[in-house]
Amino acid sequence: MATKKTGNLNKGQLVETVAAEAGVTKKQAAAAVASVLGAVQKTLKKGGKVAIVGFGTFGTAKRKARKGINPKTKQQIKIAAKTVVKFKASSALLGK
């Protein structure tokens, strides 16, 4: 049940949608959503990939340290290396 204006869906709305479509209580749906998100999070923290057929693949990538500019002071700063989450949508999701 995305909002009508933006089409966005927050976690609460996702729980409501799962509960309505699966015919379960909101409490059961919330537990299911939390379980799925927890499993995805654990896998990504270990550096693994999560592939959901017909939806897409979540993975991680390492970003190198780089130089940046503080827009307020215009001074050059160092941006530390970090690991970021990436998502690649499946062709089914993209409508190809």
Secondary structure as UniProt FT lines:
FT   TURN            4..6
FT   HELIX           11..22
FT   HELIX           26..45
FT   TURN            46..47
FT   STRAND          50..52
FT   TURN            53..55
FT   STRAND          56..63
FT   STRAND          66..69
FT   TURN            71..73
FT   STRAND          76..79
FT   STRAND          82..89
FT   HELIX           91..94
//
